[in-house]
Amino acid sequence: MMLAGIYYGCMYGGAVTAILINTPGDAPPCMTVLDGYPPGAQGRAGAALAIAAMSSVHRRHARRHAPPSSPCRLAEFALKFGPPIFRLMLSR
């Protein structure tokens, strides 16, 4: 349980630096820089940090309560993609 707390604390801690000083500490908060720094620069850093904390908690619960077969279902769904969808995903 202690290791889980350390892990989730580190995940949220990376969001703090990404939002406040526009510097991600590692790979997960790279997108947080794009979404969280502009509100922080406009003076709404508290709201951006609250959203980051809520999304961290939501991600933890979704990961914990996801059925074990969901990766298999996702893989089956992804195998149904054809060339037009791959081109659409790669063109963005």
C-alpha positions in Angstrom: 0.0 0.0 0.0 2.9 2.4 0.8 4.4 1.8 -2.6 1.1 2.5 -4.3 0.9 5.8 -2.4 4.4 6.7 -3.5 3.6 5.8 -7.1 0.5 7.9 -7.3 2.1 10.8 -5.5 4.8 10.8 -8.1 2.2 10.8 -10.9 0.5 13.8 -9.4 3.8 15.5 -8.5 4.8 15.5 -12.2 1.6 17.4 -12.9 2.5 20.1 -10.4 5.7 21.1 -12.2 4.0 20.7 -15.6 1.3 23.2 -14.7 3.2 25.7 -12.6 6.6 26.0 -14.5 5.8 24.4 -17.9 8.4 21.6 -17.3 7.3 18.0 -17.3 9.4 15.8 -15.0 8.9 12.6 -17.0 6.7 11.3 -19.8 3.2 11.1 -18.3 2.8 14.9 -17.7 3.9 15.9 -21.2 0.3 16.4 -22.2 -0.4 18.1 -18.9 2.0 20.8 -20.0 -0.2 21.5 -23.1 -3.5 21.5 -21.2 -2.5 22.8 -17.7 0.1 25.5 -18.2 -2.1 28.0 -20.2 -4.7 28.2 -17.4 -1.9 28.4 -14.8 -0.3 31.3 -16.7 -3.7 33.0 -16.7 -3.9 32.8 -12.9 -6.1 29.7 -12.7 -3.4 27.3 -11.5 -5.5 26.2 -8.6 -8.2 25.0 -10.9 -5.7 23.2 -13.2 -4.1 21.5 -10.2 -7.5 20.4 -8.9 -8.4 18.9 -12.3 -5.1 17.1 -12.4 -5.7 15.7 -9.0 -9.2 14.5 -9.9 -8.1 12.9 -13.1 -5.3 11.1 -11.2 -7.8 9.7 -8.8 -10.2 8.8 -11.6 -7.4 7.1 -13.5 -6.5 5.1 -10.4 -10.0 3.9 -9.8 -10.6 3.1 -13.5 -7.4 1.0 -13.6 -8.2 -0.8 -10.4 -11.8 -1.7 -11.3 -11.4 -2.4 -15.0 -12.2 -6.0 -15.8 -9.2 -8.1 -16.7 -10.6 -9.0 -20.1 -10.8 -5.4 -21.2 -7.4 -5.4 -22.9 -8.5 -8.4 -24.9 -11.7 -6.6 -26.0 -9.7 -3.5 -26.9 -7.2 -5.5 -29.0 -10.1 -7.2 -30.8 -11.6 -3.8 -31.5 -8.3 -2.4 -32.8 -7.8 -5.3 -35.1 -11.0 -4.3 -36.9 -9.4 -1.0 -38.0 -8.7 -0.8 -41.7 -6.3 1.3 -43.8 -8.6 4.4 -43.9 -8.7 4.6 -40.2 -5.0 4.1 -39.8 -4.4 6.9 -42.3 -6.7 9.1 -40.4 -4.9 8.5 -37.1 -1.5 9.0 -38.7 -2.4 12.2 -40.6 -3.1 14.2 -37.4 
